[in-house]
């Protein structure tokens, strides 16, 4: 979470505040918010996958075929 993508955002906080104490506070908030954002994306995908795998609902092949045709042909696009 504190790798290449997050580092510039955190470092920029040190130049945007007047004192060292506020810079530290700002960086801690920034690390926390970046961490929540980065962790929530894979958790959302995992929740969607788990919901699909353990769904008791029967697969609707007709809806799948229609969606596939629309995505490949652009039919129904506004």
PyMOL CGO cylinders between C-alpha atoms (Angstrom):
from pymol import cmd
from pymol.cgo import CYLINDER

trace = [
    CYLINDER, 0.00, 0.00, 0.00, 2.91, 2.33, 0.49, 0.3, 1, 1, 1, 1, 1, 1,
    CYLINDER, 2.91, 2.33, 0.49, 4.59, 1.46, -2.77, 0.3, 1, 1, 1, 1, 1, 1,
    CYLINDER, 4.59, 1.46, -2.77, 5.20, 3.36, -5.95, 0.3, 1, 1, 1, 1, 1, 1,
    CYLINDER, 5.20, 3.36, -5.95, 1.59, 4.47, -6.48, 0.3, 1, 1, 1, 1, 1, 1,
    CYLINDER, 1.59, 4.47, -6.48, 1.12, 5.91, -2.99, 0.3, 1, 1, 1, 1, 1, 1,
    CYLINDER, 1.12, 5.91, -2.99, 4.47, 7.53, -2.41, 0.3, 1, 1, 1, 1, 1, 1,
    CYLINDER, 4.47, 7.53, -2.41, 4.02, 10.71, -4.51, 0.3, 1, 1, 1, 1, 1, 1,
    CYLINDER, 4.02, 10.71, -4.51, 0.66, 11.40, -2.87, 0.3, 1, 1, 1, 1, 1, 1,
    CYLINDER, 0.66, 11.40, -2.87, 2.14, 11.06, 0.60, 0.3, 1, 1, 1, 1, 1, 1,
    CYLINDER, 2.14, 11.06, 0.60, 5.24, 13.10, -0.17, 0.3, 1, 1, 1, 1, 1, 1,
    CYLINDER, 5.24, 13.10, -0.17, 3.14, 15.93, -1.60, 0.3, 1, 1, 1, 1, 1, 1,
    CYLINDER, 3.14, 15.93, -1.60, 1.49, 16.33, 1.81, 0.3, 1, 1, 1, 1, 1, 1,
    CYLINDER, 1.49, 16.33, 1.81, 4.80, 17.48, 3.32, 0.3, 1, 1, 1, 1, 1, 1,
    CYLINDER, 4.80, 17.48, 3.32, 4.87, 20.52, 1.02, 0.3, 1, 1, 1, 1, 1, 1,
    CYLINDER, 4.87, 20.52, 1.02, 1.19, 21.43, 1.49, 0.3, 1, 1, 1, 1, 1, 1,
    CYLINDER, 1.19, 21.43, 1.49, 1.21, 22.07, 5.25, 0.3, 1, 1, 1, 1, 1, 1,
    CYLINDER, 1.21, 22.07, 5.25, 2.97, 24.72, 7.36, 0.3, 1, 1, 1, 1, 1, 1,
    CYLINDER, 2.97, 24.72, 7.36, 4.54, 22.69, 10.22, 0.3, 1, 1, 1, 1, 1, 1,
    CYLINDER, 4.54, 22.69, 10.22, 6.23, 19.32, 10.70, 0.3, 1, 1, 1, 1, 1, 1,
    CYLINDER, 6.23, 19.32, 10.70, 3.55, 18.20, 13.16, 0.3, 1, 1, 1, 1, 1, 1,
    CYLINDER, 3.55, 18.20, 13.16, 0.74, 18.93, 10.74, 0.3, 1, 1, 1, 1, 1, 1,
    CYLINDER, 0.74, 18.93, 10.74, 2.73, 17.23, 7.97, 0.3, 1, 1, 1, 1, 1, 1,
    CYLINDER, 2.73, 17.23, 7.97, 2.96, 14.05, 10.02, 0.3, 1, 1, 1, 1, 1, 1,
    CYLINDER, 2.96, 14.05, 10.02, -0.75, 14.18, 10.85, 0.3, 1, 1, 1, 1, 1, 1,
    CYLINDER, -0.75, 14.18, 10.85, -1.61, 14.81, 7.23, 0.3, 1, 1, 1, 1, 1, 1,
    CYLINDER, -1.61, 14.81, 7.23, 0.59, 11.92, 6.07, 0.3, 1, 1, 1, 1, 1, 1,
    CYLINDER, 0.59, 11.92, 6.07, -1.02, 9.52, 8.55, 0.3, 1, 1, 1, 1, 1, 1,
    CYLINDER, -1.02, 9.52, 8.55, -4.48, 10.46, 7.28, 0.3, 1, 1, 1, 1, 1, 1,
    CYLINDER, -4.48, 10.46, 7.28, -3.28, 10.11, 3.70, 0.3, 1, 1, 1, 1, 1, 1,
    CYLINDER, -3.28, 10.11, 3.70, -1.80, 6.65, 4.33, 0.3, 1, 1, 1, 1, 1, 1,
    CYLINDER, -1.80, 6.65, 4.33, -5.02, 5.51, 5.97, 0.3, 1, 1, 1, 1, 1, 1,
    CYLINDER, -5.02, 5.51, 5.97, -7.25, 6.78, 3.19, 0.3, 1, 1, 1, 1, 1, 1,
    CYLINDER, -7.25, 6.78, 3.19, -5.04, 5.37, 0.44, 0.3, 1, 1, 1, 1, 1, 1,
    CYLINDER, -5.04, 5.37, 0.44, -4.95, 2.03, 2.30, 0.3, 1, 1, 1, 1, 1, 1,
    CYLINDER, -4.95, 2.03, 2.30, -8.73, 1.87, 2.57, 0.3, 1, 1, 1, 1, 1, 1,
    CYLINDER, -8.73, 1.87, 2.57, -9.10, 2.67, -1.12, 0.3, 1, 1, 1, 1, 1, 1,
    CYLINDER, -9.10, 2.67, -1.12, -6.55, 0.13, -2.25, 0.3, 1, 1, 1, 1, 1, 1,
    CYLINDER, -6.55, 0.13, -2.25, -7.93, -2.64, -0.06, 0.3, 1, 1, 1, 1, 1, 1,
    CYLINDER, -7.93, -2.64, -0.06, -11.59, -2.01, -0.94, 0.3, 1, 1, 1, 1, 1, 1,
    CYLINDER, -11.59, -2.01, -0.94, -11.13, -2.68, -4.65, 0.3, 1, 1, 1, 1, 1, 1,
    CYLINDER, -11.13, -2.68, -4.65, -9.95, -6.30, -4.36, 0.3, 1, 1, 1, 1, 1, 1,
    CYLINDER, -9.95, -6.30, -4.36, -12.46, -6.93, -1.54, 0.3, 1, 1, 1, 1, 1, 1,
    CYLINDER, -12.46, -6.93, -1.54, -15.28, -5.73, -3.79, 0.3, 1, 1, 1, 1, 1, 1,
    CYLINDER, -15.28, -5.73, -3.79, -14.22, -8.06, -6.57, 0.3, 1, 1, 1, 1, 1, 1,
    CYLINDER, -14.22, -8.06, -6.57, -13.86, -10.93, -4.09, 0.3, 1, 1, 1, 1, 1, 1,
    CYLINDER, -13.86, -10.93, -4.09, -17.36, -10.28, -2.71, 0.3, 1, 1, 1, 1, 1, 1,
    CYLINDER, -17.36, -10.28, -2.71, -18.80, -10.27, -6.23, 0.3, 1, 1, 1, 1, 1, 1,
    CYLINDER, -18.80, -10.27, -6.23, -17.04, -13.52, -7.10, 0.3, 1, 1, 1, 1, 1, 1,
    CYLINDER, -17.04, -13.52, -7.10, -18.14, -15.22, -3.88, 0.3, 1, 1, 1, 1, 1, 1,
    CYLINDER, -18.14, -15.22, -3.88, -21.72, -14.08, -4.47, 0.3, 1, 1, 1, 1, 1, 1,
    CYLINDER, -21.72, -14.08, -4.47, -21.63, -15.50, -7.98, 0.3, 1, 1, 1, 1, 1, 1,
    CYLINDER, -21.63, -15.50, -7.98, -20.06, -18.81, -7.00, 0.3, 1, 1, 1, 1, 1, 1,
    CYLINDER, -20.06, -18.81, -7.00, -22.37, -19.48, -4.06, 0.3, 1, 1, 1, 1, 1, 1,
    CYLINDER, -22.37, -19.48, -4.06, -25.57, -18.16, -5.67, 0.3, 1, 1, 1, 1, 1, 1,
    CYLINDER, -25.57, -18.16, -5.67, -28.46, -20.61, -5.56, 0.3, 1, 1, 1, 1, 1, 1,
    CYLINDER, -28.46, -20.61, -5.56, -30.06, -18.89, -8.51, 0.3, 1, 1, 1, 1, 1, 1,
    CYLINDER, -30.06, -18.89, -8.51, -30.00, -20.85, -11.76, 0.3, 1, 1, 1, 1, 1, 1,
    CYLINDER, -30.00, -20.85, -11.76, -27.96, -19.32, -14.56, 0.3, 1, 1, 1, 1, 1, 1,
    CYLINDER, -27.96, -19.32, -14.56, -30.08, -17.61, -17.21, 0.3, 1, 1, 1, 1, 1, 1,
    CYLINDER, -30.08, -17.61, -17.21, -28.45, -18.65, -20.48, 0.3, 1, 1, 1, 1, 1, 1,
    CYLINDER, -28.45, -18.65, -20.48, -30.79, -16.46, -22.55, 0.3, 1, 1, 1, 1, 1, 1,
    CYLINDER, -30.79, -16.46, -22.55, -29.81, -13.30, -20.70, 0.3, 1, 1, 1, 1, 1, 1,
    CYLINDER, -29.81, -13.30, -20.70, -26.13, -14.23, -20.98, 0.3, 1, 1, 1, 1, 1, 1,
    CYLINDER, -26.13, -14.23, -20.98, -26.42, -14.78, -24.73, 0.3, 1, 1, 1, 1, 1, 1,
    CYLINDER, -26.42, -14.78, -24.73, -28.28, -11.48, -25.20, 0.3, 1, 1, 1, 1, 1, 1,
    CYLINDER, -28.28, -11.48, -25.20, -25.68, -9.58, -23.21, 0.3, 1, 1, 1, 1, 1, 1,
    CYLINDER, -25.68, -9.58, -23.21, -22.86, -11.18, -25.20, 0.3, 1, 1, 1, 1, 1, 1,
    CYLINDER, -22.86, -11.18, -25.20, -24.50, -10.29, -28.55, 0.3, 1, 1, 1, 1, 1, 1,
    CYLINDER, -24.50, -10.29, -28.55, -25.11, -6.70, -27.42, 0.3, 1, 1, 1, 1, 1, 1,
    CYLINDER, -25.11, -6.70, -27.42, -21.52, -6.30, -26.23, 0.3, 1, 1, 1, 1, 1, 1,
    CYLINDER, -21.52, -6.30, -26.23, -20.06, -7.71, -29.45, 0.3, 1, 1, 1, 1, 1, 1,
    CYLINDER, -20.06, -7.71, -29.45, -22.33, -5.86, -31.89, 0.3, 1, 1, 1, 1, 1, 1,
    CYLINDER, -22.33, -5.86, -31.89, -23.09, -2.65, -30.03, 0.3, 1, 1, 1, 1, 1, 1,
    CYLINDER, -23.09, -2.65, -30.03, -26.83, -3.29, -30.39, 0.3, 1, 1, 1, 1, 1, 1,
    CYLINDER, -26.83, -3.29, -30.39, -28.89, -1.21, -27.99, 0.3, 1, 1, 1, 1, 1, 1,
    CYLINDER, -28.89, -1.21, -27.99, -26.22, 1.43, -27.49, 0.3, 1, 1, 1, 1, 1, 1,
    CYLINDER, -26.22, 1.43, -27.49, -27.64, 4.91, -27.20, 0.3, 1, 1, 1, 1, 1, 1,
]
cmd.load_cgo(trace, "trace")
